[in-house]
């Protein structure tokens, strides 16, 4: 029974890691390939700058 629980924990850890990687790739793709026609900053960059500003408060 404990081996099965350990196996499930590993599966959830892998799924979490996979989701983190997908998020990283999506943010990277948006930053590098999504050019706004008006020349505005992309939303991911704004999110990062807002998050870093909130951390300093």
C-alpha distances in whole Angstrom, upper triangle without the diagonal:
4,5,5,6,9,10,11,13,15,16,17,19,20,21,23,25,26,27,29,31,32,33,35,36,38,39,41,42,44,45,47,48,48,52,54,57,59,57,55,52,49,47,44,46,47,44,43,47,46,43,44,47,45,43,46,47
4,5,5,6,9,10,11,12,14,15,16,18,20,21,23,24,26,27,29,30,32,33,35,36,38,39,41,42,44,45,46,47,50,52,56,57,56,53,50,47,45,42,44,45,42,41,44,44,40,42,44,42,40,44,45
4,5,5,6,9,10,11,12,14,15,17,18,20,21,22,24,26,27,29,30,32,33,35,36,37,39,41,42,43,44,45,49,51,54,56,54,52,49,46,44,41,43,45,41,40,44,44,40,41,45,43,41,44,45
4,5,5,6,9,10,11,12,14,15,17,18,20,21,23,24,26,27,29,30,31,33,35,36,37,39,41,42,43,44,47,49,52,54,53,51,48,44,42,39,42,43,40,39,43,42,39,41,44,42,40,43,44
4,5,5,6,9,10,11,12,14,15,17,18,20,21,23,24,26,27,29,30,32,33,35,36,38,39,41,42,42,46,47,51,52,51,49,46,43,40,37,40,41,37,37,40,40,36,38,41,39,37,40,41
4,5,5,6,9,10,10,12,14,15,16,18,20,21,23,24,26,27,29,30,32,33,35,36,38,39,40,41,45,46,50,51,50,48,44,41,39,36,38,40,36,35,39,39,35,36,39,38,36,39,40
4,5,5,6,9,10,11,12,14,15,16,18,20,21,23,24,26,27,29,30,32,33,35,36,37,38,39,43,45,48,50,49,47,44,40,38,35,38,39,36,35,39,39,35,37,40,38,36,40,41
4,5,5,6,9,10,11,12,14,15,17,18,20,21,23,24,26,27,29,30,31,33,35,36,37,38,41,43,46,48,47,45,42,38,36,33,36,37,34,33,37,36,33,35,38,36,34,38,39
4,5,5,6,9,10,11,12,14,15,17,18,20,21,23,24,26,27,29,30,32,33,35,36,36,40,42,45,47,45,43,40,37,34,31,34,35,32,31,34,34,30,32,35,33,31,35,36
4,5,5,6,9,10,10,12,14,15,16,18,20,21,22,24,26,27,28,30,32,33,34,35,39,40,44,45,44,42,39,36,34,31,33,35,31,30,34,34,30,32,35,34,32,35,37
4,5,5,6,9,10,10,12,14,15,16,18,20,21,22,24,26,27,29,30,31,32,33,37,39,42,44,42,41,38,34,32,29,32,34,30,30,33,33,30,32,35,34,32,36,37
4,5,5,6,9,10,11,12,14,15,16,18,20,21,23,24,26,27,29,30,31,32,35,37,40,42,40,38,35,32,30,27,30,31,27,27,31,30,27,29,32,30,29,32,34
4,5,5,6,9,10,11,12,14,15,17,18,20,21,23,24,26,27,29,30,31,34,36,40,41,39,37,34,31,29,26,28,30,26,25,29,29,26,27,30,29,27,30,32
4,5,5,6,9,10,10,12,14,15,16,18,20,21,22,24,26,27,28,29,33,35,38,40,38,36,33,30,28,25,28,29,26,26,29,29,26,28,31,30,29,32,34
4,5,5,6,9,10,10,12,14,15,16,18,20,21,22,24,26,26,27,31,32,36,38,36,34,31,28,26,23,26,28,25,24,28,28,25,27,30,29,28,31,33
4,5,5,6,9,10,11,12,14,15,17,18,20,21,23,24,26,26,30,31,35,36,35,32,29,26,24,21,24,25,22,21,25,25,22,24,27,25,24,28,29
4,5,5,6,9,10,11,12,14,15,17,18,20,21,23,24,25,28,30,34,35,34,32,29,25,24,21,23,25,22,21,24,25,22,23,27,26,24,27,29
4,5,5,6,9,10,11,12,14,15,16,18,20,21,22,23,27,29,32,34,32,31,28,24,23,20,22,25,22,21,25,26,23,25,28,27,26,29,31
4,5,5,6,9,10,10,12,14,15,16,18,20,21,21,25,26,30,31,30,28,25,22,20,17,20,22,19,19,22,23,20,22,25,24,24,27,29
4,5,5,6,9,10,11,12,14,15,17,18,20,20,24,26,29,30,29,27,24,20,19,15,18,20,17,16,20,20,18,19,22,22,21,24,26
4,5,5,6,9,10,10,12,14,15,16,18,19,22,25,28,30,28,26,23,20,19,16,18,21,18,17,21,22,20,21,24,24,23,26,29
4,5,5,6,9,10,10,12,14,15,16,17,20,22,26,28,26,25,22,19,17,15,17,20,17,17,21,22,20,22,25,25,24,27,29
4,5,5,6,9,10,11,12,14,15,15,19,21,24,26,24,22,19,16,14,11,14,16,14,13,17,18,16,18,21,21,21,24,26
4,6,5,6,9,10,11,12,14,15,18,20,24,25,23,22,18,15,15,11,13,16,14,13,16,18,16,17,20,21,20,23,25
4,5,5,6,9,10,10,12,13,17,19,22,24,22,21,19,15,15,12,14,17,16,15,19,20,19,20,23,24,24,26,29
4,5,5,6,9,10,10,11,14,16,20,22,20,19,16,13,12,10,13,15,14,14,17,19,18,19,22,23,23,26,28
4,5,5,6,9,10,10,13,15,19,20,18,17,14,10,10,7,9,12,11,10,14,15,15,16,19,20,20,22,25
4,5,5,6,8,10,13,15,19,20,18,17,14,11,12,9,10,14,13,12,15,18,17,18,21,22,22,24,27
4,5,5,6,7,11,13,17,19,17,17,14,11,12,10,12,15,15,15,18,20,19,21,23,25,25,27,29
4,6,6,5,8,10,14,16,14,13,11,8,9,7,9,12,12,13,15,17,17,19,21,22,23,25,27
4,6,6,8,11,14,15,13,12,9,7,9,7,7,11,12,11,13,16,16,17,19,21,22,23,26
4,6,8,11,14,16,14,14,12,10,12,11,11,14,15,15,17,19,20,20,23,25,25,27,29
4,6,10,12,15,13,14,12,10,13,12,13,16,17,17,19,21,22,23,25,27,28,29,32
4,6,9,12,11,11,10,7,10,10,11,14,15,16,17,19,20,22,24,25,26,28,30
4,6,9,7,8,8,7,11,12,12,14,16,17,18,20,22,23,24,26,27,29,31
4,5,5,6,7,7,10,12,12,13,16,17,18,19,21,23,23,25,27,29,30
4,5,8,10,11,13,16,16,17,19,21,21,22,25,26,27,29,31,32,33
4,6,9,11,13,16,15,15,19,20,20,21,24,25,25,27,29,30,31
4,7,9,12,14,13,14,17,18,17,19,22,23,23,25,27,28,29
4,6,9,12,10,10,14,15,14,16,19,19,19,22,24,25,26
4,6,8,7,7,10,11,11,13,15,16,16,19,21,22,23
4,6,6,7,9,10,11,13,15,16,17,19,21,22,24
4,5,5,6,9,10,10,12,14,15,16,18,20,21
4,5,5,6,9,10,10,12,14,15,17,19,20
4,5,5,6,9,10,11,12,14,15,17,19
4,5,5,6,8,10,10,12,14,16,17
4,5,5,6,9,10,10,12,14,16
4,5,5,6,9,10,11,13,15
4,5,5,6,9,10,11,13
4,5,5,6,9,10,11
4,5,5,6,9,10
4,5,5,7,9
4,5,5,7
4,5,5
4,5
4
